[in-house]
Amino acid sequence: MGHGSLQKAGKVRKQTPQVTAKERHSPIPRKGLRNKYVKRVILGKFAGQPSSMGSKRRGR
């Protein structure tokens, strides 16, 4: 049939010790918006393929 039996499924995951998850928080929105501004306005890069509508409008 397949590789291994279904009776052994999940064996390793059950044996590994539980680790407490670290606290996660989202990045500061201002930082991401700044990066978008630099990429689009300062560097003149736009999303998508070179033949896409967005790049044609911008005159890339």
Secondary structure, 3 states (H helix, E strand, C coil): CCCCCHHHCCHHHHHCCCCCCCCCCCCCHHHHHHHHHHHHHHCCCCCCCCCCHHHHHHCC
